Amino acid sequence: MDAGGRVNEEKSLDQDKKLYSNFIQDFIDEDTENNRYGGRVHTRFPPEPNGYLHIGHAKSICLNFGIAAQNRGLCNLRFDDTNPVKEDIEYVESIKEDIKWLGFDWEDRLYYASDYFDRLYDCAVKLIEMGQAYVCDLTAEEIREYRGTLTQAGKESPYRNRSIDENLELFRRMRDGEFEDGSKVLRAKIDMASPNLNMRDPVIYRIVKAEHHRTGNKWCIYPMYDFAHPLSDSFESITHSICTLEFEDHRPLYNWFLETLDMECKTRQIEFARLNLSYTVMSKRKLLRLVKEGYVRGWDDPRMPTISGLRRRGYTPESIRNFCARIGVAKSNSVVDIALLEHCIREELNQKATRAMAVLRPLKVIIDNYPEDSVEYFEVPNNPEDPAAGTREVPFSRVIYIEQDDFCENPPKKYFRLAPGREVRLKSAYFIKCVDVVKDDATGEIIEVHCTYDPDSRGGNSPDGRKVRGTIHWVSAAHAVDAEVRLYNSLFNDANPGADEGVDFVDQVNPDSLEVITECKLEPGLKTAKPGEMFQFLRLGYFCVDAVDSKENALVFNRTVSLKDTWAKISNKG
């Protein structure tokens, strides 16, 4: 474990410098050269525990922990738990699990904004005593009206000039629970004519009579994020507060609190562009709606962009960290093609995943001239990309299953798989030739195909040099393992869900985002597959054993990603 708390995949300082070389590192280099923080680099990741983390948070996690590690610094985990109405211990635990799974460790530096509630209250009192804060009785709607617009200055609250003593007394009574929710707030007294709307007397405390998951009912007033965040950073001696771009306009306010209260550590806020991914929504509010309204099966649904959803689908920490490194850190917002994320996991699994044969939509094939009671075994490689992965033996018998799509009674042009009178190669086994088709009398559906095999083609080798253009996978019927397979597609039909005016993003949910196939047949070696274990099903894609629903003798596989790599084609053209 290094100084920044990063675990797994440890890199040298020089390697990390290359990985995280960006404008943020340039600022840090500048501060180090000027001895701004005595050579220290101390960052933090500050999630709000009101939902599960998603791939956008993964970018921030990698950046904050990575920047700290490459500068031999530290990174804290601090929960911004200032809104008890929306927060839950379930989210706290899930966030900690996700960060550790990604390969990062905050060591002994776990904090909560609620750790500082007493100190934050004291800072608010100090602002009042300095004449820099006041209790305001305007409603939320009235505060918005008084705030003005980008082209029109705001109006001062009629309560702005209350005396210091009156403000101190009212604020104490707010703390003691004498007033109802929404009846009063504490506001900083800054400048109602400021061109930056965030500086127009922002609310820094509000009344919320709700039980907090850590402090219980001790408090009925809670600090706003813009107040709690800069002060919490300073309390923890954070040197660089790395935020997403939407906080750029909040930076003057961030600095105002640090300067006005003369905080010992004046943290530097730096903003970067958040991650936007095509065919995906990143708002926790929208993700929560998908969960609550039943569009998905929970926060860890493999169609969700949550870290827990990606983990369940079969994504690895390495693939996500690699993705975050590849997209880099920018100063302006853009949309990243989801094909790049899929390329990263595909690239890794091609090297690591064990190969296996699985038939998702089985069609029975009977090899008429193969001995009825005979079983033989073929040695096949576990991973052609990794010779050290070894081999396994796969049984072969008279009755096998192939994919329904691998047989066509009336094949179109350029169809090279099995058809009447046509010969194909069974992967690693024999050449077979279709001689007959059996159909259901009532429906006309093909229920079995009869073939003959060439005994001299054992191992799938041509005995006389003849060419067979089609190679298909198969599973011995007598040895097959039953399984359920879930095929996941994009959750949305639109590349930018909800972007068009008047369009509700849920109306663009893809009704075919999940296909469940319940009668799949797998080679027998998969019977002992463990939850989370990854495989490449030949010709079908990469799959993992579902860690939630898969049970002994009731296997469930999730398709992580298909074999088709659209990103590789795009990048090769570039």
N, C-alpha and C positions, 0 to 999 in steps of 0.2 A: 504494500500500500504506500502511495507516495504522499507528499506533504499536502496536496490538495484534496486528498481523500479518494482519489480515483483508484479503482481496483480493476482486476482482469486486464488483459491486453495492455500492459504497461509499455510505455514508449519512452525513449530518451527525450531530454529537453529539446534537442535540436529537431527531432521528429515532430514533437508537439508544436513547436514554433511554426513549422511548415504547415501543419494541419490547421492551425488557428491563426494564420497570418491574415490580418484584416485591419480595418481602420480602428477597431476597438483596441487591438494590440498596439497600434501606433500611438493612441492616447496614453496607454499604460507606459509605453516606452518613454514618452515625453514626460510623464509624471515621475518616473523612476530617475530619469536624467536630471530633473529639477529637484529631486529629493522631496517631492511634495508630501509623501506619506512615510518618509524615512526608509524608502526602498520596499515598503510592504505592498503586497497585493492581496486583498481580501474581498471576495465576492459573496453573493448569497443567491439562493433560489427561493423565491417567496410565494408559493402557491396559496390560493384561497381554498379552503377545504369545503367547497360547495359543489363538487362534482369530481369525476375521474379525470386523470390527466390524459391528454391526447398527443398526437404526433407533433403538434406545434409546441407543446411543453417540452417534448423530448429535445427539440432544437435548443431551447433555452437552458435545459439541464446540461446538455453537452457543452454548450458555450460557457456557462458559468463555472462548472466544475473543470472544464478543459482549460479555460483561461487561467484559473487559479493554479492548476497542476503545472502548466508549462512555465509559469512564472515563480514556481516554488512557493506558492501562496496557499491560502486556505479558502474554503467555500462552506458557508453555513446553509442549513435548511431551516427556514423560518416560515411558519404558517401564519398567513394574514387572517387571523380568526377574529375579525372585528364586526361581523354581522351574524349574530346567533340565530337569526330567523332561517338562514339558508344553509348553515353549516352542520356537519355531522361527523361523529367519530369514525363512521364507516369510510368517509372520504379521506380522513387523516391516515388511516391504516393502509388504504389502497395506494395513496400517494407514496408513502414510505416504501411499500412493496415494489412499486413501479421503478422508483429511483434506484433501489438496490439491484433490481433485475437488470436495469440498463448498464450496471457495472460501476456505480458511483457510491461513495460512502461519506457521509457527513461526520463520521467518527463521533466525537462527544459534543458536536456543535448543533444540537437540535433545539430550536427556539420557537416561541409563539409570540405573536403580538400581544396576546393576553398576559404574557409574562410581565409586560410593561404597563399594564393598565394604571397602576398607581403612579408611576413616573409620568405617564402621558397626562394623567389628570393634573399632576403638579405643574407640568409644562403649560397646560391650558390656564391654570390659575395664574401662573407667572405672566402670561400674555395679557390677561385681564388687568393685573396689577400694573403692567406697563402701559395700559391704555390701548392695547393692540388687539383686544377681543371684546365682544359684547354679546349679551343674551338678546335674541331677537324673537318677537312673537308673530312674525309674518308666517303665513302658511307656505307650504312648499310651492304652491301655484303662484302666490304673491311674490315669493322670492324670485321665481323665474321671470315674472313680469317686470319687477324692479331691476333685474339684472341688465336689461337692455339687449342690444344686438351687436353684431360685428360693426355696424355703421352708426349705431346710436349709443351714447353713453348711458350707463345705468343710473338709477335714482337711489339716493341714500335711504336706508330704512328709517322710519320714524323712531325706532328704538336705538339707533346708532350712537346717540349721545347720552345714553344712560351713564350715571356716575359709576366710578370704579367700585365703590362700596355696594351699590345696588346690584351691579353685575355679579360681584362675588357672592352676594347673598342668594341671588336667583340661581346661579350655577350650583351652589351648595344644595339648594332645594331641589334642583333637577336631579342631582346625584341621590338625594334622599327619597326620590320617588313621589314627590308631591304633585307633579304635573303629569298630564296624560300624554301618550305618544303623539308626536306631531305638533304639540301645542307650543313648544319652545325649542330653539336650537342655539348653539353657541357658534358665532361667526368671527372669523379673523377680520380686523379692521385694516384694510389695505387701501384700495383705490377703486371707487365705483366708475371712474372714467378711464381705467386702464384699457388699452387696445386688446389686451389678453383677458378674455372673459373669466379665466380661472382665477385672476387676481381681484375680481370684483367681490370682495368680502365673502370668501367661500365659507361654507358650513364646515366646522371642524368637530362638532359633537352633536348627536341627536339622541332623543329619548327612545329607547326600545325596551319595553318591558317583556323580555323573553329570557328563558333560561339558557345560559351559555354552557357548552359541552365541557368546559374546563373550570370556569369560575362560578358555575351554578347561578344563584340569584343575588350574588354580591353586588352586581352592577345593574343599573337600569338605564345608564347612558353609555354610549359607545362612540369611540373616535372614528372619524371618517378616514378612508385610505390615504388621502392626500396629506393628512396630518400625521397619522400613525407611521406611515412608511419611511419618510425621511428621518424621523426621530429614532425609529427602531434601527435603521441603518447606522445612525450615529452612535446609539447605545452600544452596538456590537462592533464598533470601530471598522465598519465596512469602508473600504477605500473606493470601490467602483460599483455603483448600482447600475447594472445592465438591464435596461427595460426595453419593451417593444415600442414601436414608433408612435403609437397613439398617446404616449406619455411625454412626447416632446414639448407640447404646449403647456404641460404641467411642470416642466423643469424650473421656470422662474418661481413658482410657488414652492417647490421643493427647496430651492435655495433660500427663499425668503424665511422659511421656518428655521433653517439651520443658522442663518445669519442673525435673525431677530432674537432668537433664543441663545445666541452665542454658544452653539454646541461645540464641544471640544474637537470632535472629528467632523469635518465638513466634507462629506462624501461627494464624489463626482458622479453625476448621473449621465449615462451614455445610452442613446437609443439606437436600436437596430430594427430592421423590417421583420415583422412576424411572418411565420410560414403560412402561406395559402396553398392549398393542394386542390388540383382539379377533381371534379366529381365528388367533392367532400365539403362538409360544413365543419367549422372549427369553433364556433360559439358554444360554450358550455350550456347556455340557455337553450339553444336549438338542439343540442345533443340530449339534454334532459327531456325536452319535448318528445323526441323520437322514442325515448325509453318509456315515458309516462303514457303516451298515446298508443303504444304497442306496435310501432313500426319496426322495432327490433326487439330482441328477447332479453335485453338488459345492457348495462354499460359494457359488459365484456362480450357482447355479440361480435362474432368475427367480421361482420360488415362495418362495424364502428371504427373510427380512426383513433379510438382510445388505445393507450398502451396495453391495457389488459385485453382489449379486443384483438389487437395485432398479435399479442403473445399467444392467445388461444388459437388464432388462425395459423400460427406456425412461424411468424416472424421471429428472428433472433435478435438479441441485443447488439451483436456485431453488425448486422445488416442495417439496423436503425442508426447506429452511430456512424456507419459508413455513409448512409444517406445524408445525415446532418452535415457531415464533413464535406460532401460533394456539392451540396447546394450553397455552401458558403454563407457569409454574413454580408448583407447589403444595407444600404441606407434608404432605399426606396422599395415600396411594396410591389410584389409581382406574384404570379401564380406558377407554381411548380407542377409540371406534368406528373401525374400519379404513376406514369409508366417508369419514371426514374426510381421511385420507391420499389416497384415490383422488380426492376432490373437488379437492384441491390440484393434482394433476397434470393433471386434466381441465380445470380452470380455466385453467391455463397453456397447455396444448396447443391449446385452442380458439382462443386468440389467435395461436399461433405455427405450428402444424402445417399443412403443405401437404396439401390435399385430393387424394384419388386414388380411382379406382374399382378395386375388386378383387372377384372372385367366388370365394368359398371353396369352395363345393360346386356346380360348374358344371352347368347344364342347357343343352343346345344349342337355340337358337331360329333357325329359318330363315325369313327374310322373303321370301315367295314372289314378291311383286310388285316387289321391289327388284332393280335390274340386277345380274347375276351378277358382273361384273368391275369394278363401280363401287366407289370408295372416296372418301369425303368426310370433311372434318375440321370438328369443332365447337370453337369457342373457349369454354373454361370457366375460371372464376376459380380461382386457386390457393388462395385463402383469403378467403371473403366477409367475415371479420372484419377483414381487413387489405388494403385496396385497393392498398397499395404492393407487395403480393406478386405482382401482375400476373396474367397468364393463361397458359394452355397450350392446345395443340391436341390433341384426342383423335380418333383415326380411327374411322370407322363403316363397316361393310360388311354384306353380305347375311346372313352368318352371325354371330351373336353368342352370348355366354354370359350367362345370368342365374342368380341363385341358385335352387336347387331349391325353397326355401321360398317363392319368389315366384311359384310356379305351383301351382294346386290344381285337380284335375280335378272334384272335387265340393266346392266351397267352402262353408264354414260361414257363418253369418250374420256380418256385419260384416267379412268378408274382402274387401279392396278391391284385391288384386293380380290378377295375370293368371289367367284361367280361360277355359274354352271359351266363345266368343261375347262375351267381355268385353274392353274396351279399357283400356290403361294408357299412362302416359307414360314413355318412356325418358328418364332424366335428361339434359337439355340436347340431346336428339336429336329423336325423333319420337313420335307416337302409334302404337301397334301394337295389333292385335286378333287374338286366337287363333281360328284357323279349323280346326285339325286337331291330333291328337296321335298320335305313333307310339310303339308299345310293343314291348318284347322279347317274342317269341312264347313263349319258354320261361318267363320269370319274371313277365311282366306289368308289368315296370318301364317307366316312361316314359323313353324315350331321346332324344326330340326333340319340339319343339313347332313347329308351322307357324303363321305369322302373316302378316298383311298390314299395310302401313303407309300412313299418310296423308301424301303428299308435301307437302301444304300446312301441315303442322304442324311444319315445320323449326324446330329450336331448342327443341322441346317446347312451342310456343305453340299455343293453340287457334285454328284457322282461322275458326271460325264461332261462337265463344262457348260451345261445348258444354263441359260439365264432365267431367273425368276425375279420379276420386278417388284413384287409385293412381299413385304415381311410384316407379319402381324403377331400380337401377343396372345396369350392363351392361359388357361388354368385347368388343371386336371379336375374333372367333376367329382371323382371319388375322394379327392383330398382337399377340396375347396373349403375355405373358411368364409362364413357368411358375415356381412358387415353392412352398416349404413354409411353412405357417403353423402356429404353435403357440399354442393358446388356453389361457391359464392361469386357473385358478379358485383359490379358497381352498385352502391346503394341508391345512386341518383342517375337519372337519364340525362341531366343537363350538366355540362362541365362546370358551371358556376351557379349552383342552386340558389334560387331566390334573388338573383341579381336584377332581373327585370322588374320594373315598377309594376306593382299590383299583383305580383305572382307570389303565392305562399310556397315556401321551399318544400313543404311536405307534399304538395301537389306534384312535385317532380321526383318523388320516390319511385324507384324502379320496382314494379310489381314482380319482376323476375330476378330479383337480387339474390334469391336463395332457391335452389332446387334440391330436394331431398330424394335420394335414390335408396331404396330399402332392401333390394335383393341383389346386392353386389357379391361377386365371388372373388376371393383373394387366394394367392398361393399360400400353402399351409404354414410357412415360416412366419407369417404375420400374426398368427394366433397369439403369440406371446408379446406382441408389441405393447410398449408402455405409453402411458399418457404423455403427450408432448413429443414423442419420438417422430422423427421426420423420415419420409421416403419419397423417392421419385417413382411414381407409377409409370412404367414405360409407355411412352406415347401420349400420356394423359396429363401429366403435370406433377407438381410437388404437393404432397399431402402430409398431414400430421394427425396423430391420434388425439381426438378431442379430450382435453384434460378435465372436462366437467361431466359430460354425458356418457363417455365411454366406460364400460364396465367389463369385467371378465365374462367371456362368452357372449358379449353384446358390444362388439367393437363399433365405434363411430369415428370416421375420418373426416377432417375438414380439408378442402382444397385450399392450399395456401396461395398458389399462383399457377397459371397455366405455363406450358412450355414456350409459347409464342412470345418472343421478346421484341415488342414494338420499339422500346427505347434503343436497343442495340441497332435496329435498322435506321432509326432517326439519326443517331449519333454517327453511324458509319457514313450516311449521306452527307452529314455536315463535314 
